[in-house]
Amino acid sequence: MLLSAIRTVILFSTVTIVMRVMGKRQVGEMQPYELVIAVLIAELAAIPMEDTDIPLFNGLVPIVVLLAVQIGLSELALFSERARTVVCGTPSILISQGEIVEDELRKLRVNLNDLLEQLRNKNFPNVKDVAYAILETNGQLSVIPKSGLGPLTADDINLHPPSGGLPINLILDGVVNERNLQLAGLALDDLVAHTKKRGIEDLSQVFFANVDETGYIHLQAKMPKAGEER
């Protein structure tokens, strides 16, 4: 009995530390591979708790290996957009300018009732009020309302802004998305010229850049590493 209690405390402490190292995201915010690893860790920890004949070391090794796998995949997804697409997938647009994208619903096996329920939970009971509804890679639904339909509408203060649009990401962590650049109707030279005006000589030094429907390009430079000057 005492041995089981000690093993339980050790395994509980190990799993708690592992989950803290993995990050602070809640279950609903995890990427699919993170959720799989979390479930496997829980299962692996339960086996040596129940069976004292299994050496405790044999139960701890797979948990540590899964932690290393999770860290490795996270680092890979952080620095490589292609790896991020493979590991995490890409967001899917389910509603575009008040129109439901049927092909995406079928592709993702999302039925209309589920979509409408999530819209109601976001306080959007009417599909026509939605500029974009995007199913994120972690399963959460992001809703962008049409212009003037937010909590404080533009009509309330007699303004007439342009219709709502979806910003296009151009640079993520120094890597230019050429497909999005074409989608935004921009040439690489235009982007280079814009970054130079902002005092950034090299596109690889741009941490994040996107362009909105008005053509405004938002830029954020990378933070200098320790010991480097900006």
C-alpha atoms as a printed R data frame, in Angstrom:
    type eleno elety resid chain resno       x      y       z
1   ATOM     1    CA   MET     A     1   0.000  0.000   0.000
2   ATOM     2    CA   LEU     A     2   2.785  2.396   0.944
3   ATOM     3    CA   LEU     A     3   4.674  1.516  -2.239
4   ATOM     4    CA   SER     A     4   1.614  2.279  -4.367
5   ATOM     5    CA   ALA     A     5   1.166  5.631  -2.640
6   ATOM     6    CA   ILE     A     6   4.810  6.584  -3.213
7   ATOM     7    CA   ARG     A     7   4.665  5.542  -6.874
8   ATOM     8    CA   THR     A     8   1.461  7.542  -7.321
9   ATOM     9    CA   VAL     A     9   3.032 10.682  -5.840
10  ATOM    10    CA   ILE     A    10   6.124 10.301  -8.054
11  ATOM    11    CA   LEU     A    11   4.077  9.748 -11.210
12  ATOM    12    CA   PHE     A    12   1.684 12.585 -10.370
13  ATOM    13    CA   SER     A    13   4.596 14.955  -9.818
14  ATOM    14    CA   THR     A    14   6.254 13.846 -13.058
15  ATOM    15    CA   VAL     A    15   3.117 14.263 -15.160
16  ATOM    16    CA   THR     A    16   2.424 17.684 -13.596
17  ATOM    17    CA   ILE     A    17   5.943 18.864 -14.430
18  ATOM    18    CA   VAL     A    18   5.673 17.454 -17.966
19  ATOM    19    CA   MET     A    19   2.360 19.226 -18.585
20  ATOM    20    CA   ARG     A    20   3.817 22.499 -17.299
21  ATOM    21    CA   VAL     A    21   6.797 22.137 -19.647
22  ATOM    22    CA   MET     A    22   4.428 21.425 -22.552
23  ATOM    23    CA   GLY     A    23   2.749 24.809 -22.019
24  ATOM    24    CA   LYS     A    24  -0.214 26.476 -20.372
25  ATOM    25    CA   ARG     A    25  -2.825 25.935 -23.065
26  ATOM    26    CA   GLN     A    26  -6.124 24.388 -22.053
27  ATOM    27    CA   VAL     A    27  -7.400 21.179 -23.626
28  ATOM    28    CA   GLY     A    28  -9.677 23.086 -26.006
29  ATOM    29    CA   GLU     A    29  -6.737 25.179 -27.229
30  ATOM    30    CA   MET     A    30  -4.343 22.291 -27.948
31  ATOM    31    CA   GLN     A    31  -3.252 21.278 -31.399
32  ATOM    32    CA   PRO     A    32  -4.291 17.696 -32.314
33  ATOM    33    CA   TYR     A    33  -0.790 16.274 -31.790
34  ATOM    34    CA   GLU     A    34  -0.588 17.949 -28.363
35  ATOM    35    CA   LEU     A    35  -3.907 16.437 -27.333
36  ATOM    36    CA   VAL     A    36  -2.766 12.972 -28.470
37  ATOM    37    CA   ILE     A    37   0.446 13.293 -26.461
38  ATOM    38    CA   ALA     A    38  -1.447 14.471 -23.366
39  ATOM    39    CA   VAL     A    39  -3.830 11.484 -23.565
40  ATOM    40    CA   LEU     A    40  -0.945  9.042 -24.058
41  ATOM    41    CA   ILE     A    41   0.941 10.496 -21.080
42  ATOM    42    CA   ALA     A    42  -2.126 10.063 -18.879
43  ATOM    43    CA   GLU     A    43  -2.503  6.444 -19.999
44  ATOM    44    CA   LEU     A    44   1.180  5.690 -19.507
45  ATOM    45    CA   ALA     A    45   1.132  7.140 -16.003
46  ATOM    46    CA   ALA     A    46  -1.906  5.070 -15.006
47  ATOM    47    CA   ILE     A    47  -0.335  1.705 -15.917
48  ATOM    48    CA   PRO     A    48   2.551  1.693 -13.378
49  ATOM    49    CA   MET     A    49   0.222  3.187 -10.768
50  ATOM    50    CA   GLU     A    50  -2.056  0.153 -10.980
51  ATOM    51    CA   ASP     A    51   0.591 -2.517 -11.511
52  ATOM    52    CA   THR     A    52   3.405 -2.388  -8.951
53  ATOM    53    CA   ASP     A    53   5.181 -5.238 -10.739
54  ATOM    54    CA   ILE     A    54   6.122 -2.823 -13.531
55  ATOM    55    CA   PRO     A    55   9.373 -0.990 -12.694
56  ATOM    56    CA   LEU     A    56   8.707  2.683 -12.109
57  ATOM    57    CA   PHE     A    57  11.547  3.576 -14.482
58  ATOM    58    CA   ASN     A    58   9.771  1.758 -17.323
59  ATOM    59    CA   GLY     A    59   6.754  4.004 -16.793
60  ATOM    60    CA   LEU     A    60   8.748  7.242 -16.630
61  ATOM    61    CA   VAL     A    61  10.841  6.703 -19.772
62  ATOM    62    CA   PRO     A    62   7.926  6.759 -22.283
63  ATOM    63    CA   ILE     A    63   6.536  9.893 -20.615
64  ATOM    64    CA   VAL     A    64   9.850 11.701 -20.983
65  ATOM    65    CA   VAL     A    65  10.140 10.495 -24.602
66  ATOM    66    CA   LEU     A    66   6.679 11.901 -25.404
67  ATOM    67    CA   LEU     A    67   7.673 15.187 -23.798
68  ATOM    68    CA   ALA     A    68  10.738 15.312 -26.048
69  ATOM    69    CA   VAL     A    69   8.555 14.556 -29.086
70  ATOM    70    CA   GLN     A    70   6.153 17.365 -28.146
71  ATOM    71    CA   ILE     A    71   8.979 19.872 -27.673
72  ATOM    72    CA   GLY     A    72  10.598 18.796 -30.944
73  ATOM    73    CA   LEU     A    73   7.383 19.167 -32.940
74  ATOM    74    CA   SER     A    74   6.636 22.525 -31.322
75  ATOM    75    CA   GLU     A    75  10.104 23.844 -32.180
76  ATOM    76    CA   LEU     A    76   9.795 22.525 -35.723
77  ATOM    77    CA   ALA     A    77   6.383 24.179 -36.160
78  ATOM    78    CA   LEU     A    78   7.756 27.402 -34.696
79  ATOM    79    CA   PHE     A    79  10.576 27.800 -37.202
80  ATOM    80    CA   SER     A    80   9.175 26.145 -40.338
81  ATOM    81    CA   GLU     A    81   5.925 27.206 -41.979
82  ATOM    82    CA   ARG     A    82   5.829 24.036 -44.091
83  ATOM    83    CA   ALA     A    83   6.245 21.871 -40.979
84  ATOM    84    CA   ARG     A    84   3.618 23.956 -39.200
85  ATOM    85    CA   THR     A    85   1.177 23.233 -42.017
86  ATOM    86    CA   VAL     A    86   1.866 19.481 -41.855
87  ATOM    87    CA   VAL     A    87   1.818 19.184 -38.057
88  ATOM    88    CA   CYS     A    88  -0.933 21.665 -37.179
89  ATOM    89    CA   GLY     A    89  -2.891 22.010 -40.425
90  ATOM    90    CA   THR     A    90  -4.296 25.283 -41.759
91  ATOM    91    CA   PRO     A    91  -7.354 27.348 -40.793
92  ATOM    92    CA   SER     A    92 -10.476 26.858 -42.923
93  ATOM    93    CA   ILE     A    93 -12.943 29.564 -43.927
94  ATOM    94    CA   LEU     A    94 -16.484 28.299 -43.310
95  ATOM    95    CA   ILE     A    95 -18.325 31.569 -43.980
96  ATOM    96    CA   SER     A    96 -17.221 34.268 -46.403
97  ATOM    97    CA   GLN     A    97 -19.135 37.573 -46.553
98  ATOM    98    CA   GLY     A    98 -22.330 36.050 -45.187
99  ATOM    99    CA   GLU     A    99 -22.211 32.992 -47.469
100 ATOM   100    CA   ILE     A   100 -21.588 29.517 -46.061
101 ATOM   101    CA   VAL     A   101 -18.805 27.686 -47.887
102 ATOM   102    CA   GLU     A   102 -20.458 24.302 -48.457
103 ATOM   103    CA   ASP     A   103 -17.360 22.576 -49.836
104 ATOM   104    CA   GLU     A   104 -15.404 23.338 -46.656
105 ATOM   105    CA   LEU     A   105 -18.231 22.068 -44.458
106 ATOM   106    CA   ARG     A   106 -18.290 18.776 -46.354
107 ATOM   107    CA   LYS     A   107 -14.508 18.516 -46.377
108 ATOM   108    CA   LEU     A   108 -14.276 19.027 -42.612
109 ATOM   109    CA   ARG     A   109 -17.465 17.043 -41.877
110 ATOM   110    CA   VAL     A   110 -19.028 19.974 -40.025
111 ATOM   111    CA   ASN     A   111 -22.817 20.006 -40.135
112 ATOM   112    CA   LEU     A   112 -24.894 23.158 -40.338
113 ATOM   113    CA   ASN     A   113 -26.421 22.717 -36.880
114 ATOM   114    CA   ASP     A   114 -22.981 22.658 -35.252
115 ATOM   115    CA   LEU     A   115 -21.872 25.713 -37.203
116 ATOM   116    CA   LEU     A   116 -25.007 27.687 -36.331
117 ATOM   117    CA   GLU     A   117 -24.717 26.666 -32.684
118 ATOM   118    CA   GLN     A   118 -21.154 27.958 -32.497
119 ATOM   119    CA   LEU     A   119 -22.199 31.194 -34.192
120 ATOM   120    CA   ARG     A   120 -24.949 31.672 -31.596
121 ATOM   121    CA   ASN     A   121 -22.404 31.065 -28.839
122 ATOM   122    CA   LYS     A   122 -20.373 33.907 -30.358
123 ATOM   123    CA   ASN     A   123 -23.508 36.138 -30.329
124 ATOM   124    CA   PHE     A   124 -24.029 35.952 -34.091
125 ATOM   125    CA   PRO     A   125 -27.473 34.404 -34.617
126 ATOM   126    CA   ASN     A   126 -27.647 35.604 -38.235
127 ATOM   127    CA   VAL     A   127 -25.203 34.263 -40.818
128 ATOM   128    CA   LYS     A   128 -25.549 37.353 -43.008
129 ATOM   129    CA   ASP     A   129 -23.929 39.458 -40.239
130 ATOM   130    CA   VAL     A   130 -20.706 37.447 -40.464
131 ATOM   131    CA   ALA     A   131 -17.880 38.638 -42.733
132 ATOM   132    CA   TYR     A   132 -15.760 35.558 -42.032
133 ATOM   133    CA   ALA     A   133 -16.055 32.495 -39.824
134 ATOM   134    CA   ILE     A   134 -12.770 30.622 -39.598
135 ATOM   135    CA   LEU     A   135 -12.253 27.185 -38.097
136 ATOM   136    CA   GLU     A   136  -8.834 27.411 -36.490
137 ATOM   137    CA   THR     A   137  -6.354 24.549 -36.339
138 ATOM   138    CA   ASN     A   138  -7.197 23.895 -32.670
139 ATOM   139    CA   GLY     A   139 -10.907 23.462 -33.455
140 ATOM   140    CA   GLN     A   140 -12.007 26.890 -32.207
141 ATOM   141    CA   LEU     A   141 -14.278 29.018 -34.406
142 ATOM   142    CA   SER     A   142 -13.197 32.622 -34.951
143 ATOM   143    CA   VAL     A   143 -15.892 35.021 -36.144
144 ATOM   144    CA   ILE     A   144 -15.197 38.368 -37.835
145 ATOM   145    CA   PRO     A   145 -18.352 40.487 -38.075
146 ATOM   146    CA   LYS     A   146 -19.185 42.643 -41.032
147 ATOM   147    CA   SER     A   147 -18.150 46.243 -40.637
148 ATOM   148    CA   GLY     A   148 -20.542 48.196 -38.432
149 ATOM   149    CA   LEU     A   149 -21.929 45.131 -36.654
150 ATOM   150    CA   GLY     A   150 -19.581 44.974 -33.664
151 ATOM   151    CA   PRO     A   151 -20.605 45.825 -30.098
152 ATOM   152    CA   LEU     A   152 -20.622 49.548 -30.965
153 ATOM   153    CA   THR     A   153 -21.861 49.903 -34.519
154 ATOM   154    CA   ALA     A   154 -20.545 52.560 -36.873
155 ATOM   155    CA   ASP     A   155 -24.144 53.454 -37.722
156 ATOM   156    CA   ASP     A   156 -24.672 54.470 -34.100
157 ATOM   157    CA   ILE     A   157 -22.127 57.269 -34.509
158 ATOM   158    CA   ASN     A   158 -23.023 58.083 -38.110
159 ATOM   159    CA   LEU     A   159 -19.922 56.630 -39.760
160 ATOM   160    CA   HIS     A   160 -19.730 54.600 -42.954
161 ATOM   161    CA   PRO     A   161 -16.530 52.532 -42.944
162 ATOM   162    CA   PRO     A   162 -15.562 50.214 -45.802
163 ATOM   163    CA   SER     A   163 -16.843 46.642 -45.740
164 ATOM   164    CA   GLY     A   164 -15.078 44.184 -43.435
165 ATOM   165    CA   GLY     A   165 -12.166 42.231 -44.869
166 ATOM   166    CA   LEU     A   166  -9.758 39.510 -43.890
167 ATOM   167    CA   PRO     A   167  -6.118 40.601 -43.411
168 ATOM   168    CA   ILE     A   168  -3.643 38.566 -45.469
169 ATOM   169    CA   ASN     A   169  -0.488 37.356 -43.758
170 ATOM   170    CA   LEU     A   170   2.584 38.162 -45.839
171 ATOM   171    CA   ILE     A   171   5.529 37.305 -43.559
172 ATOM   172    CA   LEU     A   172   5.664 34.898 -40.637
173 ATOM   173    CA   ASP     A   173   8.910 34.767 -38.682
174 ATOM   174    CA   GLY     A   174  11.012 36.059 -41.560
175 ATOM   175    CA   VAL     A   175   9.501 33.785 -44.222
176 ATOM   176    CA   VAL     A   176   7.563 35.417 -47.085
177 ATOM   177    CA   ASN     A   177   4.363 33.668 -48.140
178 ATOM   178    CA   GLU     A   178   4.553 34.118 -51.908
179 ATOM   179    CA   ARG     A   179   1.064 32.706 -52.493
180 ATOM   180    CA   ASN     A   180  -0.475 35.252 -50.119
181 ATOM   181    CA   LEU     A   181   1.655 37.969 -51.688
182 ATOM   182    CA   GLN     A   182   0.067 37.210 -55.079
183 ATOM   183    CA   LEU     A   183  -3.361 37.001 -53.460
184 ATOM   184    CA   ALA     A   184  -2.868 40.503 -52.066
185 ATOM   185    CA   GLY     A   185  -1.824 41.770 -55.508
186 ATOM   186    CA   LEU     A   186   1.642 42.752 -54.306
187 ATOM   187    CA   ALA     A   187   5.054 42.172 -55.838
188 ATOM   188    CA   LEU     A   188   8.059 41.144 -53.781
189 ATOM   189    CA   ASP     A   189   9.774 44.410 -54.741
190 ATOM   190    CA   ASP     A   190   6.829 46.360 -53.318
191 ATOM   191    CA   LEU     A   191   7.184 44.526 -50.026
192 ATOM   192    CA   VAL     A   192  10.937 45.093 -49.927
193 ATOM   193    CA   ALA     A   193  10.487 48.797 -50.650
194 ATOM   194    CA   HIS     A   194   7.877 49.088 -47.902
195 ATOM   195    CA   THR     A   195  10.059 47.370 -45.325
196 ATOM   196    CA   LYS     A   196  13.006 49.601 -46.194
197 ATOM   197    CA   LYS     A   197  10.842 52.662 -45.609
198 ATOM   198    CA   ARG     A   198  10.231 51.268 -42.137
199 ATOM   199    CA   GLY     A   199  13.966 50.905 -41.558
200 ATOM   200    CA   ILE     A   200  14.157 47.142 -42.120
201 ATOM   201    CA   GLU     A   201  16.706 46.216 -44.775
202 ATOM   202    CA   ASP     A   202  16.167 42.446 -44.854
203 ATOM   203    CA   LEU     A   203  12.821 40.640 -45.034
204 ATOM   204    CA   SER     A   204  14.268 37.895 -42.849
205 ATOM   205    CA   GLN     A   205  14.323 40.447 -40.019
206 ATOM   206    CA   VAL     A   206  10.533 40.874 -40.183
207 ATOM   207    CA   PHE     A   207   8.778 38.856 -37.500
208 ATOM   208    CA   PHE     A   208   5.230 39.463 -38.768
209 ATOM   209    CA   ALA     A   209   3.616 41.364 -41.629
210 ATOM   210    CA   ASN     A   210   0.113 41.455 -43.031
211 ATOM   211    CA   VAL     A   211  -1.963 43.674 -45.307
212 ATOM   212    CA   ASP     A   212  -5.568 44.724 -44.759
213 ATOM   213    CA   GLU     A   213  -8.255 45.524 -47.315
214 ATOM   214    CA   THR     A   214  -7.250 49.187 -47.420
215 ATOM   215    CA   GLY     A   215  -3.735 48.217 -48.542
216 ATOM   216    CA   TYR     A   216  -2.100 49.138 -45.244
217 ATOM   217    CA   ILE     A   217   0.842 46.838 -44.479
218 ATOM   218    CA   HIS     A   218   1.453 46.197 -40.812
219 ATOM   219    CA   LEU     A   219   5.042 45.264 -39.938
220 ATOM   220    CA   GLN     A   220   6.694 44.015 -36.784
221 ATOM   221    CA   ALA     A   221  10.466 43.567 -36.708
222 ATOM   222    CA   LYS     A   222  12.135 40.690 -34.910
223 ATOM   223    CA   MET     A   223  13.440 41.452 -31.451
224 ATOM   224    CA   PRO     A   224  17.251 41.495 -31.331
225 ATOM   225    CA   LYS     A   225  18.868 38.476 -29.722
226 ATOM   226    CA   ALA     A   226  20.767 38.843 -26.480
227 ATOM   227    CA   GLY     A   227  24.020 40.717 -27.102
228 ATOM   228    CA   GLU     A   228  22.886 42.086 -30.480
229 ATOM   229    CA   GLU     A   229  22.008 45.680 -31.264
230 ATOM   230    CA   ARG     A   230  18.870 46.592 -33.156
